[in-house]
Every structure is written in C-alpha cells, then in structure tokens.
Amino acid sequence: MVFRLVLPIVLCSVSLTACEPEVGSDAWCENMVDKSKGDWTANEATEFARSCVFKTYEDE
C-alpha cells in the first residue's frame, strides 16, 4: 500500500528536476539573470559568479 503512494511521488520528483538546465550552462545563466537576486542561494550566487561572470573556456 505504501509503495503505491511513494512510487508516484518519487517519479514525479525525478521528472520535474530533470527539466532544470545544468548548473553553469548558458541556459542556467540566463535563468539566473531573470531570477530575482533576493531569491538566490549562496551556492547559486557563487556558481553564477564562477560560471557566468568569470567564465573560462578551458573545458571547450
């Protein structure tokens, strides 16, 4: 009985999180620019600075 309730919740959670762009990607940077700065977490602000402001092209 519990399995019938838990499985749909887990599947919905996994499918919804898969819709977010990869952190540090150009799409993610664009989403962060549109997002209110007051809603950013400390981790998001750090990653934005690293990936979007001080972007390096060493990996490409």
PQR file with spaces between the fields and no chain letter, atoms N, CA, C, O and H, PARSE charges and radii, in Angstrom:
ATOM       1  N    MET     1       0.823   -1.193    0.000 -0.4000 1.5000
ATOM       2  CA   MET     1       0.000    0.000    0.000 -0.0000 2.0000
ATOM       3  C    MET     1       0.871    1.263    0.000  0.5500 1.7000
ATOM       4  O    MET     1       0.636    2.180   -0.787 -0.5500 1.4000
ATOM       5  N    VAL     2       1.859    1.307    0.870 -0.4000 1.5000
ATOM       6  CA   VAL     2       2.734    2.471    0.944 -0.0000 2.0000
ATOM       7  C    VAL     2       3.518    2.613   -0.359  0.5500 1.7000
ATOM       8  O    VAL     2       3.757    3.727   -0.826 -0.5500 1.4000
ATOM       9  H    VAL     2       2.050    0.562    1.509  0.4000 1.0000
ATOM      10  N    PHE     3       3.911    1.496   -0.939 -0.4000 1.5000
ATOM      11  CA   PHE     3       4.669    1.517   -2.189 -0.0000 2.0000
ATOM      12  C    PHE     3       3.875    2.204   -3.296  0.5500 1.7000
ATOM      13  O    PHE     3       4.448    2.917   -4.120 -0.5500 1.4000
ATOM      14  H    PHE     3       3.717    0.591   -0.560  0.4000 1.0000
ATOM      15  N    ARG     4       2.566    1.994   -3.320 -0.4000 1.5000
ATOM      16  CA   ARG     4       1.711    2.613   -4.333 -0.0000 2.0000
ATOM      17  C    ARG     4       1.657    4.124   -4.181  0.5500 1.7000
ATOM      18  O    ARG     4       1.426    4.836   -5.158 -0.5500 1.4000
ATOM      19  H    ARG     4       2.101    1.415   -2.651  0.4000 1.0000
ATOM      20  N    LEU     5       1.863    4.613   -2.994 -0.4000 1.5000
ATOM      21  CA   LEU     5       1.850    6.056   -2.763 -0.0000 2.0000
ATOM      22  C    LEU     5       3.225    6.678   -2.979  0.5500 1.7000
ATOM      23  O    LEU     5       3.337    7.791   -3.494 -0.5500 1.4000
ATOM      24  H    LEU     5       2.051    4.035   -2.199  0.4000 1.0000
ATOM      25  N    VAL     6       4.247    5.971   -2.591 -0.4000 1.5000
ATOM      26  CA   VAL     6       5.601    6.515   -2.654 -0.0000 2.0000
ATOM      27  C    VAL     6       6.128    6.543   -4.087  0.5500 1.7000
ATOM      28  O    VAL     6       6.756    7.522   -4.490 -0.5500 1.4000
ATOM      29  H    VAL     6       4.156    5.068   -2.172  0.4000 1.0000
ATOM      30  N    LEU     7       5.891    5.512   -4.843 -0.4000 1.5000
ATOM      31  CA   LEU     7       6.423    5.418   -6.200 -0.0000 2.0000
ATOM      32  C    LEU     7       5.990    6.584   -7.093  0.5500 1.7000
ATOM      33  O    LEU     7       6.850    7.177   -7.743 -0.5500 1.4000
ATOM      34  H    LEU     7       5.381    4.716   -4.516  0.4000 1.0000
ATOM      35  N    PRO     8       4.710    6.942   -7.159 -0.5600 1.5000
ATOM      36  CA   PRO     8       4.334    8.094   -7.999  0.2800 2.0000
ATOM      37  C    PRO     8       4.961    9.408   -7.537  0.5500 1.7000
ATOM      38  O    PRO     8       5.315   10.247   -8.365 -0.5500 1.4000
ATOM      39  N    ILE     9       5.097    9.589   -6.249 -0.4000 1.5000
ATOM      40  CA   ILE     9       5.710   10.812   -5.727 -0.0000 2.0000
ATOM      41  C    ILE     9       7.178   10.881   -6.141  0.5500 1.7000
ATOM      42  O    ILE     9       7.652   11.934   -6.566 -0.5500 1.4000
ATOM      43  H    ILE     9       4.810    8.907   -5.577  0.4000 1.0000
ATOM      44  N    VAL    10       7.888    9.786   -6.023 -0.4000 1.5000
ATOM      45  CA   VAL    10       9.299    9.749   -6.405 -0.0000 2.0000
ATOM      46  C    VAL    10       9.452    9.974   -7.908  0.5500 1.7000
ATOM      47  O    VAL    10      10.329   10.727   -8.330 -0.5500 1.4000
ATOM      48  H    VAL    10       7.503    8.930   -5.678  0.4000 1.0000
ATOM      49  N    LEU    11       8.629    9.345   -8.702 -0.4000 1.5000
ATOM      50  CA   LEU    11       8.714    9.510  -10.154 -0.0000 2.0000
ATOM      51  C    LEU    11       8.417   10.943  -10.579  0.5500 1.7000
ATOM      52  O    LEU    11       9.075   11.472  -11.475 -0.5500 1.4000
ATOM      53  H    LEU    11       7.916    8.734   -8.359  0.4000 1.0000
ATOM      54  N    CYS    12       7.443   11.570   -9.951 -0.4000 1.5000
ATOM      55  CA   CYS    12       7.134   12.973  -10.261 -0.0000 2.0000
ATOM      56  C    CYS    12       8.295   13.877   -9.869  0.5500 1.7000
ATOM      57  O    CYS    12       8.644   14.793  -10.614 -0.5500 1.4000
ATOM      58  H    CYS    12       6.909   11.141   -9.223  0.4000 1.0000
ATOM      59  N    SER    13       8.885   13.634   -8.728 -0.4000 1.5000
ATOM      60  CA   SER    13      10.013   14.450   -8.279 -0.0000 2.0000
ATOM      61  C    SER    13      11.194   14.334   -9.229  0.5500 1.7000
ATOM      62  O    SER    13      11.824   15.337   -9.568 -0.5500 1.4000
ATOM      63  H    SER    13       8.602   12.890   -8.123  0.4000 1.0000
ATOM      64  N    VAL    14      11.488   13.147   -9.649 -0.4000 1.5000
ATOM      65  CA   VAL    14      12.613   12.921  -10.560 -0.0000 2.0000
ATOM      66  C    VAL    14      12.340   13.567  -11.911  0.5500 1.7000
ATOM      67  O    VAL    14      13.233   14.181  -12.495 -0.5500 1.4000
ATOM      68  H    VAL    14      10.977   12.333   -9.375  0.4000 1.0000
ATOM      69  N    SER    15      11.137   13.437  -12.405 -0.4000 1.5000
ATOM      70  CA   SER    15      10.837   14.003  -13.724 -0.0000 2.0000
ATOM      71  C    SER    15      10.832   15.526  -13.697  0.5500 1.7000
ATOM      72  O    SER    15      11.208   16.153  -14.688 -0.5500 1.4000
ATOM      73  H    SER    15      10.412   12.939  -11.930  0.4000 1.0000
ATOM      74  N    LEU    16      10.421   16.130  -12.605 -0.4000 1.5000
ATOM      75  CA   LEU    16      10.404   17.586  -12.520 -0.0000 2.0000
ATOM      76  C    LEU    16      11.802   18.169  -12.373  0.5500 1.7000
ATOM      77  O    LEU    16      12.075   19.238  -12.919 -0.5500 1.4000
ATOM      78  H    LEU    16      10.115   15.621  -11.801  0.4000 1.0000
ATOM      79  N    THR    17      12.676   17.513  -11.668 -0.4000 1.5000
ATOM      80  CA   THR    17      14.028   18.034  -11.505 -0.0000 2.0000
ATOM      81  C    THR    17      14.848   17.868  -12.773  0.5500 1.7000
ATOM      82  O    THR    17      15.844   18.568  -12.952 -0.5500 1.4000
ATOM      83  H    THR    17      12.454   16.645  -11.224  0.4000 1.0000
ATOM      84  N    ALA    18      14.464   16.979  -13.639 -0.4000 1.5000
ATOM      85  CA   ALA    18      15.186   16.774  -14.892 -0.0000 2.0000
ATOM      86  C    ALA    18      14.942   17.911  -15.878  0.5500 1.7000
ATOM      87  O    ALA    18      15.647   18.011  -16.882 -0.5500 1.4000
ATOM      88  H    ALA    18      13.655   16.410  -13.494  0.4000 1.0000
ATOM      89  N    CYS    19      13.967   18.762  -15.616 -0.4000 1.5000
ATOM      90  CA   CYS    19      13.630   19.853  -16.535 -0.0000 2.0000
ATOM      91  C    CYS    19      14.522   21.074  -16.340  0.5500 1.7000
ATOM      92  O    CYS    19      14.533   21.966  -17.188 -0.5500 1.4000
ATOM      93  H    CYS    19      13.394   18.680  -14.801  0.4000 1.0000
ATOM      94  N    GLU    20      15.251   21.129  -15.269 -0.4000 1.5000
ATOM      95  CA   GLU    20      16.127   22.266  -14.997 -0.0000 2.0000
ATOM      96  C    GLU    20      17.379   22.178  -15.860  0.5500 1.7000
ATOM      97  O    GLU    20      17.914   21.088  -16.062 -0.5500 1.4000
ATOM      98  H    GLU    20      15.243   20.404  -14.581  0.4000 1.0000
ATOM      99  N    PRO    21      17.853   23.318  -16.374 -0.5600 1.5000
ATOM     100  CA   PRO    21      19.112   23.280  -17.123  0.2800 2.0000
ATOM     101  C    PRO    21      20.285   22.964  -16.198  0.5500 1.7000
ATOM     102  O    PRO    21      20.225   23.212  -14.994 -0.5500 1.4000
ATOM     103  N    GLU    22      21.330   22.426  -16.766 -0.4000 1.5000
ATOM     104  CA   GLU    22      22.516   22.067  -15.993 -0.0000 2.0000
ATOM     105  C    GLU    22      23.141   23.321  -15.388  0.5500 1.7000
ATOM     106  O    GLU    22      23.286   24.343  -16.059 -0.5500 1.4000
ATOM     107  H    GLU    22      21.379   22.225  -17.745  0.4000 1.0000
ATOM     108  N    VAL    23      23.505   23.228  -14.125 -0.4000 1.5000
ATOM     109  CA   VAL    23      24.113   24.365  -13.429 -0.0000 2.0000
ATOM     110  C    VAL    23      25.402   24.757  -14.136  0.5500 1.7000
ATOM     111  O    VAL    23      26.259   23.917  -14.411 -0.5500 1.4000
ATOM     112  H    VAL    23      23.388   22.398  -13.580  0.4000 1.0000
ATOM     113  N    GLY    24      25.522   26.046  -14.424 -0.4000 1.5000
ATOM     114  CA   GLY    24      26.703   26.552  -15.100 -0.0000 2.0000
ATOM     115  C    GLY    24      26.554   26.663  -16.606  0.5500 1.7000
ATOM     116  O    GLY    24      27.407   27.252  -17.269 -0.5500 1.4000
ATOM     117  H    GLY    24      24.826   26.728  -14.200  0.4000 1.0000
ATOM     118  N    SER    25      25.480   26.105  -17.158 -0.4000 1.5000
ATOM     119  CA   SER    25      25.273   26.186  -18.607 -0.0000 2.0000
ATOM     120  C    SER    25      24.776   27.577  -18.987  0.5500 1.7000
ATOM     121  O    SER    25      24.366   28.358  -18.129 -0.5500 1.4000
ATOM     122  H    SER    25      24.787   25.626  -16.620  0.4000 1.0000
ATOM     123  N    ASP    26      24.819   27.875  -20.279 -0.4000 1.5000
ATOM     124  CA   ASP    26      24.339   29.175  -20.745 -0.0000 2.0000
ATOM     125  C    ASP    26      22.861   29.371  -20.415  0.5500 1.7000
ATOM     126  O    ASP    26      22.449   30.466  -20.031 -0.5500 1.4000
ATOM     127  H    ASP    26      25.152   27.241  -20.976  0.4000 1.0000
ATOM     128  N    ALA    27      22.061   28.309  -20.564 -0.4000 1.5000
ATOM     129  CA   ALA    27      20.633   28.402  -20.243 -0.0000 2.0000
ATOM     130  C    ALA    27      20.431   28.681  -18.757  0.5500 1.7000
ATOM     131  O    ALA    27      19.552   29.457  -18.382 -0.5500 1.4000
ATOM     132  H    ALA    27      22.395   27.420  -20.876  0.4000 1.0000
ATOM     133  N    TRP    28      21.240   28.052  -17.916 -0.4000 1.5000
ATOM     134  CA   TRP    28      21.137   28.280  -16.475 -0.0000 2.0000
ATOM     135  C    TRP    28      21.497   29.722  -16.151  0.5500 1.7000
ATOM     136  O    TRP    28      20.830   30.354  -15.331 -0.5500 1.4000
ATOM     137  H    TRP    28      21.954   27.421  -18.221  0.4000 1.0000
ATOM     138  N    CYS    29      22.538   30.249  -16.780 -0.4000 1.5000
ATOM     139  CA   CYS    29      22.940   31.642  -16.554 -0.0000 2.0000
ATOM     140  C    CYS    29      21.815   32.593  -16.938  0.5500 1.7000
ATOM     141  O    CYS    29      21.544   33.556  -16.220 -0.5500 1.4000
ATOM     142  H    CYS    29      23.079   29.735  -17.446  0.4000 1.0000
ATOM     143  N    GLU    30      21.159   32.330  -18.064 -0.4000 1.5000
ATOM     144  CA   GLU    30      20.041   33.171  -18.490 -0.0000 2.0000
ATOM     145  C    GLU    30      18.891   33.109  -17.495  0.5500 1.7000
ATOM     146  O    GLU    30      18.267   34.129  -17.202 -0.5500 1.4000
ATOM     147  H    GLU    30      21.379   31.548  -18.647  0.4000 1.0000
ATOM     148  N    ASN    31      18.605   31.919  -16.975 -0.4000 1.5000
ATOM     149  CA   ASN    31      17.547   31.783  -15.966 -0.0000 2.0000
ATOM     150  C    ASN    31      17.892   32.551  -14.700  0.5500 1.7000
ATOM     151  O    ASN    31      17.018   33.160  -14.083 -0.5500 1.4000
ATOM     152  H    ASN    31      19.112   31.090  -17.213  0.4000 1.0000
ATOM     153  N    MET    32      19.158   32.525  -14.311 -0.4000 1.5000
ATOM     154  CA   MET    32      19.567   33.231  -13.098 -0.0000 2.0000
ATOM     155  C    MET    32      19.490   34.741  -13.277  0.5500 1.7000
ATOM     156  O    MET    32      19.180   35.458  -12.326 -0.5500 1.4000
ATOM     157  H    MET    32      19.868   32.031  -14.812  0.4000 1.0000
ATOM     158  N    VAL    33      19.767   35.234  -14.475 -0.4000 1.5000
ATOM     159  CA   VAL    33      19.661   36.671  -14.737 -0.0000 2.0000
ATOM     160  C    VAL    33      18.210   37.118  -14.568  0.5500 1.7000
ATOM     161  O    VAL    33      17.945   38.205  -14.054 -0.5500 1.4000
ATOM     162  H    VAL    33      20.019   34.651  -15.248  0.4000 1.0000
ATOM     163  N    ASP    34      17.271   36.274  -15.003 -0.4000 1.5000
ATOM     164  CA   ASP    34      15.847   36.602  -14.899 -0.0000 2.0000
ATOM     165  C    ASP    34      15.301   36.428  -13.485  0.5500 1.7000
ATOM     166  O    ASP    34      14.285   37.030  -13.137 -0.5500 1.4000
ATOM     167  H    ASP    34      17.486   35.391  -15.420  0.4000 1.0000
ATOM     168  N    LYS    35      15.961   35.617  -12.675 -0.4000 1.5000
ATOM     169  CA   LYS    35      15.505   35.333  -11.313 -0.0000 2.0000
ATOM     170  C    LYS    35      15.862   36.500  -10.393  0.5500 1.7000
ATOM     171  O    LYS    35      16.938   37.086  -10.518 -0.5500 1.4000
ATOM     172  H    LYS    35      16.786   35.128  -12.958  0.4000 1.0000
ATOM     173  N    SER    36      14.963   36.833   -9.474 -0.4000 1.5000
ATOM     174  CA   SER    36      15.208   37.913   -8.521 -0.0000 2.0000
ATOM     175  C    SER    36      16.452   37.603   -7.688  0.5500 1.7000
ATOM     176  O    SER    36      16.605   36.493   -7.179 -0.5500 1.4000
ATOM     177  H    SER    36      14.089   36.356   -9.372  0.4000 1.0000
ATOM     178  N    LYS    37      17.331   38.585   -7.556 -0.4000 1.5000
ATOM     179  CA   LYS    37      18.587   38.372   -6.818 -0.0000 2.0000
ATOM     180  C    LYS    37      18.331   38.006   -5.355  0.5500 1.7000
ATOM     181  O    LYS    37      19.148   37.325   -4.734 -0.5500 1.4000
ATOM     182  H    LYS    37      17.207   39.487   -7.970  0.4000 1.0000
ATOM     183  N    GLY    38      17.215   38.448   -4.810 -0.4000 1.5000
ATOM     184  CA   GLY    38      16.878   38.112   -3.429 -0.0000 2.0000
ATOM     185  C    GLY    38      16.510   36.653   -3.240  0.5500 1.7000
ATOM     186  O    GLY    38      16.519   36.147   -2.118 -0.5500 1.4000
ATOM     187  H    GLY    38      16.552   39.001   -5.314  0.4000 1.0000
ATOM     188  N    ASP    39      16.182   35.968   -4.342 -0.4000 1.5000
ATOM     189  CA   ASP    39      15.805   34.556   -4.272 -0.0000 2.0000
ATOM     190  C    ASP    39      16.981   33.613   -4.491  0.5500 1.7000
ATOM     191  O    ASP    39      16.821   32.396   -4.402 -0.5500 1.4000
ATOM     192  H    ASP    39      16.174   36.379   -5.254  0.4000 1.0000
ATOM     193  N    TRP    40      18.155   34.160   -4.775 -0.4000 1.5000
ATOM     194  CA   TRP    40      19.332   33.323   -4.996 -0.0000 2.0000
ATOM     195  C    TRP    40      19.836   32.765   -3.672  0.5500 1.7000
ATOM     196  O    TRP    40      19.785   33.438   -2.642 -0.5500 1.4000
ATOM     197  H    TRP    40      18.285   35.148   -4.847  0.4000 1.0000
ATOM     198  N    THR    41      20.323   31.527   -3.711 -0.4000 1.5000
ATOM     199  CA   THR    41      21.002   30.970   -2.547 -0.0000 2.0000
ATOM     200  C    THR    41      22.479   31.357   -2.634  0.5500 1.7000
ATOM     201  O    THR    41      22.941   31.843   -3.667 -0.5500 1.4000
ATOM     202  H    THR    41      20.364   30.981   -4.547  0.4000 1.0000
ATOM     203  N    ALA    42      23.197   31.142   -1.566 -0.4000 1.5000
ATOM     204  CA   ALA    42      24.634   31.434   -1.575 -0.0000 2.0000
ATOM     205  C    ALA    42      25.351   30.561   -2.601  0.5500 1.7000
ATOM     206  O    ALA    42      26.265   31.027   -3.281 -0.5500 1.4000
ATOM     207  H    ALA    42      22.822   30.747   -0.727  0.4000 1.0000
ATOM     208  N    ASN    43      24.945   29.310   -2.716 -0.4000 1.5000
ATOM     209  CA   ASN    43      25.564   28.410   -3.697 -0.0000 2.0000
ATOM     210  C    ASN    43      25.281   28.869   -5.121  0.5500 1.7000
ATOM     211  O    ASN    43      26.158   28.807   -5.982 -0.5500 1.4000
ATOM     212  H    ASN    43      24.203   28.931   -2.163  0.4000 1.0000
ATOM     213  N    GLU    44      24.053   29.331   -5.371 -0.4000 1.5000
ATOM     214  CA   GLU    44      23.716   29.819   -6.708 -0.0000 2.0000
ATOM     215  C    GLU    44      24.525   31.065   -7.058  0.5500 1.7000
ATOM     216  O    GLU    44      25.003   31.200   -8.185 -0.5500 1.4000
ATOM     217  H    GLU    44      23.340   29.382   -4.672  0.4000 1.0000
ATOM     218  N    ALA    45      24.678   31.966   -6.105 -0.4000 1.5000
ATOM     219  CA   ALA    45      25.452   33.188   -6.348 -0.0000 2.0000
ATOM     220  C    ALA    45      26.912   32.858   -6.646  0.5500 1.7000
ATOM     221  O    ALA    45      27.516   33.449   -7.541 -0.5500 1.4000
ATOM     222  H    ALA    45      24.290   31.856   -5.190  0.4000 1.0000
ATOM     223  N    THR    46      27.470   31.923   -5.900 -0.4000 1.5000
ATOM     224  CA   THR    46      28.855   31.509   -6.128 -0.0000 2.0000
ATOM     225  C    THR    46      29.012   30.870   -7.500  0.5500 1.7000
ATOM     226  O    THR    46      29.948   31.185   -8.236 -0.5500 1.4000
ATOM     227  H    THR    46      26.979   31.443   -5.173  0.4000 1.0000
ATOM     228  N    GLU    47      28.103   29.981   -7.836 -0.4000 1.5000
ATOM     229  CA   GLU    47      28.172   29.305   -9.130 -0.0000 2.0000
ATOM     230  C    GLU    47      27.926   30.276  -10.277  0.5500 1.7000
ATOM     231  O    GLU    47      28.528   30.139  -11.342 -0.5500 1.4000
ATOM     232  H    GLU    47      27.343   29.725   -7.238  0.4000 1.0000
ATOM     233  N    PHE    48      27.043   31.262  -10.073 -0.4000 1.5000
ATOM     234  CA   PHE    48      26.801   32.276  -11.101 -0.0000 2.0000
ATOM     235  C    PHE    48      28.073   33.072  -11.364  0.5500 1.7000
ATOM     236  O    PHE    48      28.439   33.310  -12.514 -0.5500 1.4000
ATOM     237  H    PHE    48      26.554   31.374   -9.208  0.4000 1.0000
ATOM     238  N    ALA    49      28.739   33.478  -10.295 -0.4000 1.5000
ATOM     239  CA   ALA    49      29.986   34.231  -10.461 -0.0000 2.0000
ATOM     240  C    ALA    49      31.034   33.386  -11.176  0.5500 1.7000
ATOM     241  O    ALA    49      31.731   33.879  -12.063 -0.5500 1.4000
ATOM     242  H    ALA    49      28.442   33.284   -9.360  0.4000 1.0000
ATOM     243  N    ARG    50      31.145   32.133  -10.799 -0.4000 1.5000
ATOM     244  CA   ARG    50      32.152   31.245  -11.386 -0.0000 2.0000
ATOM     245  C    ARG    50      31.832   30.910  -12.849  0.5500 1.7000
ATOM     246  O    ARG    50      32.721   30.925  -13.700 -0.5500 1.4000
ATOM     247  H    ARG    50      30.578   31.732  -10.079  0.4000 1.0000
ATOM     248  N    SER    51      30.571   30.611  -13.135 -0.4000 1.5000
ATOM     249  CA   SER    51      30.210   30.091  -14.452 -0.0000 2.0000
ATOM     250  C    SER    51      29.761   31.148  -15.446  0.5500 1.7000
ATOM     251  O    SER    51      29.898   30.960  -16.655 -0.5500 1.4000
ATOM     252  H    SER    51      29.848   30.598  -12.443  0.4000 1.0000
ATOM     253  N    CYS    52      29.230   32.252  -14.953 -0.4000 1.5000
ATOM     254  CA   CYS    52      28.636   33.232  -15.863 -0.0000 2.0000
ATOM     255  C    CYS    52      29.435   34.530  -15.935  0.5500 1.7000
ATOM     256  O    CYS    52      29.581   35.104  -17.013 -0.5500 1.4000
ATOM     257  H    CYS    52      29.119   32.405  -13.971  0.4000 1.0000
ATOM     258  N    VAL    53      29.947   34.991  -14.816 -0.4000 1.5000
ATOM     259  CA   VAL    53      30.682   36.255  -14.794 -0.0000 2.0000
ATOM     260  C    VAL    53      32.143   36.028  -15.168  0.5500 1.7000
ATOM     261  O    VAL    53      32.673   36.694  -16.058 -0.5500 1.4000
ATOM     262  H    VAL    53      29.829   34.524  -13.940  0.4000 1.0000
ATOM     263  N    PHE    54      32.787   35.088  -14.488 -0.4000 1.5000
ATOM     264  CA   PHE    54      34.202   34.801  -14.731 -0.0000 2.0000
ATOM     265  C    PHE    54      34.350   33.529  -15.547  0.5500 1.7000
ATOM     266  O    PHE    54      35.162   32.667  -15.212 -0.5500 1.4000
ATOM     267  H    PHE    54      32.357   34.547  -13.766  0.4000 1.0000
ATOM     268  N    LYS    55      33.573   33.404  -16.616 -0.4000 1.5000
ATOM     269  CA   LYS    55      33.550   32.182  -17.408 -0.0000 2.0000
ATOM     270  C    LYS    55      34.884   31.985  -18.120  0.5500 1.7000
ATOM     271  O    LYS    55      35.407   32.892  -18.768 -0.5500 1.4000
ATOM     272  H    LYS    55      32.913   34.104  -16.888  0.4000 1.0000
ATOM     273  N    THR    56      35.416   30.776  -17.979 -0.4000 1.5000
ATOM     274  CA   THR    56      36.632   30.402  -18.695 -0.0000 2.0000
ATOM     275  C    THR    56      36.269   29.338  -19.720  0.5500 1.7000
ATOM     276  O    THR    56      35.308   28.591  -19.535 -0.5500 1.4000
ATOM     277  H    THR    56      34.991   30.040  -17.452  0.4000 1.0000
ATOM     278  N    TYR    57      37.021   29.274  -20.776 -0.4000 1.5000
ATOM     279  CA   TYR    57      36.729   28.338  -21.851 -0.0000 2.0000
ATOM     280  C    TYR    57      37.784   27.241  -21.931  0.5500 1.7000
ATOM     281  O    TYR    57      38.111   26.765  -23.018 -0.5500 1.4000
ATOM     282  H    TYR    57      37.801   29.881  -20.927  0.4000 1.0000
ATOM     283  N    GLU    58      38.310   26.846  -20.786 -0.4000 1.5000
ATOM     284  CA   GLU    58      39.330   25.801  -20.745 -0.0000 2.0000
ATOM     285  C    GLU    58      38.756   24.446  -21.124  0.5500 1.7000
ATOM     286  O    GLU    58      39.432   23.640  -21.764 -0.5500 1.4000
ATOM     287  H    GLU    58      38.044   27.233  -19.903  0.4000 1.0000
ATOM     288  N    ASP    59      37.492   24.185  -20.726 -0.4000 1.5000
ATOM     289  CA   ASP    59      36.885   22.883  -20.973 -0.0000 2.0000
ATOM     290  C    ASP    59      36.425   22.716  -22.417  0.5500 1.7000
ATOM     291  O    ASP    59      36.197   21.591  -22.862 -0.5500 1.4000
ATOM     292  H    ASP    59      36.943   24.840  -20.207  0.4000 1.0000
ATOM     293  N    GLU    60      36.285   23.799  -23.146 -0.4000 1.5000
ATOM     294  CA   GLU    60      35.747   23.710  -24.503 -0.0000 2.0000
ATOM     295  C    GLU    60      36.847   23.648  -25.524  0.5500 1.7000
ATOM     296  O    GLU    60      36.574   23.570  -26.722 -0.5500 1.4000
ATOM     297  H    GLU    60      36.470   24.713  -22.784  0.4000 1.0000
